[in-house]
Amino acid sequence: MKKQYKQNTPVFGIPVLGYKDRIIPEVELYRYTIIENLLIAGMQGVRECVFDDGMYRIVETSDGLYDVTLSATNGSPAAEGIVSGAYFKAATQISWKDLKKGSRYWLYLRGSRQTFADPSSLRMVVANKRMSEGENQLLMASVNLRETEPEINAYPDGKVYSKDIAKHVTDKENPHGRRLYQDELVVTERLVLRNMLGESPIIEVIGVDGDPVEFPASALPGAVAALSGRAVEVIDFESFGAEGGVIKVPGRSKIFNVTITRRVVGSFEGEAGEIAVGYFGEDDKVDEGNEFAVYNATDEGLPMRAMVMCG
């Protein structure tokens, strides 16, 4: 529609009353439609994502040419979401046309400034390769026309649903899902391996042949020690309680690190509570370099095991 006020905002073109303008209901509706769509998109907190989409279907239109249609289901629009920062609500059916056999395609929706005023104002974009993020387009599907039978993937990698974003934000335990795939993980301060049941977490290493090798995290200090050329001693003892007690490692000159675990012998009784380790030069009870002190907050006499990295 023609904007009939003398002024418009510079970015989204929201009409604003000018000097001696009269209020025009149609222009006011246009103005508040843009504002409403901005608010809907803003509440989602992202620039591109799908709220919901319908059913994809591929149709051969002529020899070697295909159309992909996205149709509404259950009374919903064909697709709904955010594109280029604007809320969109597609028509009951939209199409990506003239796809050639023998190629692979990625199907996108692209919005414009007009989408803020008209949520159905969309452009269907076909790409021969995956587009990079930040190009104001929304990935909807991929199509493989290289095989004998055409294939549509309605959930290609990189397609973002708002419900997945919401799950990501609210899931404090596993914001990226229970399994995280990364090419590289960089830890700048601390890496923590923790089993909330009090057991040692399991570390799994997949070899080139695909066979997994599993070992408990409690064995990690020993592995590190072996790689660094330091010795590892395993010492079984009974807990000393809050007063603490000193353990000497015979034949060793220096203690580098100690990992303490609770052992189970027979029934699982008593509470170890928080466990602390004291070292030579830091703990008053420890007089020699090959000694360390162990404290635990509650019961004495509990079976425990120390894995000692030493030299």
N, C-alpha and C positions, 0 to 999 in steps of 0.2 A: 504494500500500500504506500501511497505518497505521504511523507511526513509533512504535516501542515503547520507545525510550529516553526518559529523563526530560529530556534536554537536546538542543537543536539549535542549530547556528550561526545567527546572526541574518539573514544575507543569503541564503545558498543553502539553508538548512535542512538542513545535513549533520548526521545524528544522532550524538550523542556520549554515551558511557556516563555515567550519573549514579550517585549514591550508592546502593549495594546493587543496581544493575542487573546482570543477567546477560547474557553475550554471546549474541546471537541471530544465527545465520548469515545469515538473510534480511535483517536490518537492516544487517549488515556489508557484504553485497553491494550493498545500496542505497547505503550510504555511499561505497564505493569506486568505484561506477559514476559517481557525481557527480564524484568527484576525477579519475577517468580522463578523463571528458569535458571537464573544465576543462583538463587537461593537453593534450589533443588540440587544443582550441581555442587555448590559449596558444601552442602551438608554431607555429601558423599566423600569429600576430601581428596579427590583425585581428578585428573584431567581426562583420562580415558579408561573406561571400564564398561562391562556389560552387566545390566541388571538381570535381563532375561532375554532369550531369543527362542524362535520357533523351530520349524522343521526345514532342513535343507534338502533340496532335490536337484538332480542334474538331468538336463534334457538335451538330447541331440537335435539341433535345429536344422542342420544341413550336413553334408558329407564332411566330417572332420571338424565341425564347429559345434560348441556346446554352450548352453546357458545354465547358470546355477541360480535357482530361486530360493528365497527364504520366505516362508509363509507363516502367518499367524496360526497359533493353536489355542484352543480353550478360551477363545474370546480375547486373548491378549494381542498386542501388536506384534508384528514380525520380529522386532527387536526394540529394546529399550535400554538406555544407559546414558553414558556421558562421552562425548567426543569433542575434542578441542575445547574442553572446559564447559561445554554447553550440554544441558539435558536434551536428549533426543528421544523421540517416539516415532519409529518408522511406520510406514503405511502397512496395510495388511499383507502386502506382498512386494518384495523388492528383488531385483535381479542383477547379476553380473553377467554381461553378455559377450558372445563371440570368443570363447576360449578355444584354442586350437589343440587338436589331438597331438600327442607326442611331447607335451610340455607339462611343467608343474607350476601351479599358481598359488599365490596368497591373496585372499580376498579381504578388503578393508572397507570401512566406512570413513568418510571424511566430512567434517562439518565446516561451517563458515560463520561469519558474524551474523548472517541471516538465521542460523539455527537457533539463536537465542530468542528470536521473535517467533519463529515457526519451527517447532521441534521435529517436523517431518521433512525439513529442508536438509537433505543429505546427498552426498555424491558417492556412488559406488566405484571403488578403485580396485583395479586388478594389477598385481605386480608379479614379475617373473622370479623375483627373489624376495626374501624377507626384508622388510624395511626396518631401519633402525628406530629406536625409541626417540621420542621428542619431535616427530615430524607431523604431529597433529592428525594422526589417523588411528583407527581402532581395528585391530585384527579380529576377524570374525570366523574365518575358516581357511583351510587349505585344500587344494584339489590336485589330484595326481591323474593326469591323462596320458601317462607314459605306458601304462599297463593295458592289457586287453580290455578289462572292465574298468570304467572310470571309478575313482575312489574319492570320497569327500571325508575330510577329517573336521568335525565340528568343534574339536577341542585341541587345536594345535598348541604346541609350546609357545608361550608368549601371550596367549589370550587370557585376559584378566576379567574375572567376575567379581562384582562388588561383595558378594557373600564370602568369597575367599579372602578379600582384603579385611573384611570385618572379623573373620576368624583369626587372621594373622594378628590383628590389633588386640583382640580380647584374650587370646590363648597365651597366658603368661608362662605356662610350663613348656609348651612346644610351639612358639610363634611361627615357625617354618614347617610345621608338621612333625611327626615323630621321626622322620628321616630327612637329613639335610645333605644335599649333593653340592659339593663345591670343588672347583678346580684347584683352589689354594685357600687354606685357612691360616690367617696371620693372627697370632695372639700377642698383643703388645704388653700385657701385664701378667695375667695369671690364667692358667688352664686348670680347670677343676673337673675331676672325674668323681662323681658321687652317686651312690646307690641309696635311695631314700629308705630302704629296708635294712640298712646297716651292713650289707654284704659288699664284697669287693666288686666293683664294676668290671665288665668283661671288655677287653680290647680285641678287636678282630682285624687282622691284616690279610688282605686278599693278594695272593701271589699272581705272577704272570699267567700261570696255568689255570687260574680261577679258583683254586682250592683255598678255603679260608683257614687261617691259623688263629686260634683263640687262646688267650691267656688272661689271668686276672690282673687288674691294675696294681694289685699289691706286689706283683712280680716285676713291675716296671723299674723300681730302683735297682734291682739286681741286674736287669738288662742294661740299664744306663751305666752301672758300675763296670760291667763286663766290657762295654764299649770304651769306657774311659780308662780301663786298665786298673781300676780299683777293686779291692776284694769285697766280698759280701759274706757276712757271718749271720747265721740264724740262731737265735738264742731263745729257748723257752724258759719262762719264769712265772712266778705268781705275783699278782698285783700287790702294791705296797699301801694303797689308799692315799689319802690326802697328805700324809706325812712324807711320802716319797721314799725311795730307796735307790741305792747306787749299784750299777752293774758294770763289771770289768770285762773287757774283751781280751783274753790272754793272747800273747804273741803279736798284738797289734800296737802301733804307736799313736795313731790318731783316729778320731771318729769324725766322719764327714756328715753323715746323715743317718737318722734312725726312724724307721716306720714301725709303729706298734699296732698289732691287731689282737682282738679278743679271740681266744680259742674256745672251742666247745669240747668238754670232756664229760661224757655221760649226759646228764640233764643240763639244760640251759638255765642256770639259776644265778641270782645275784646281778648287780648292776655295776658296770665299770664307770659310767658317767663320762665326763670330759677327761681326756688323757693329754698330758703334757710331758715334754722331754726337755731335760736340762743338759747343757754341754760344758766342757772344761773352759774356764775363763769367763763363763756367764752364770754359772750356778755355784753357790757356796758349798754345796755338798760334794761337788766333783773336784777332786784334787789332782787327777792325772789325765793326760791326753787320751788314754784309751778307756776312759770311764764315761758313763752317762747316767743321769738320774731320771727316774720315771715316777710320775704322779698320776693318780686318778681320783676323781671327785668323790666316789662312793666306796664300794666294798673292797676289803683286802682279800687276798688269797684266791683271786680269780685267775684261771689259767690264761696266760698271755704269751705272745710271740713277738720278738723284736727282729726286724731285718735291718742289719747294720752295714752301712757302706763305710769302709775303713781302709787305712793304709798302714 
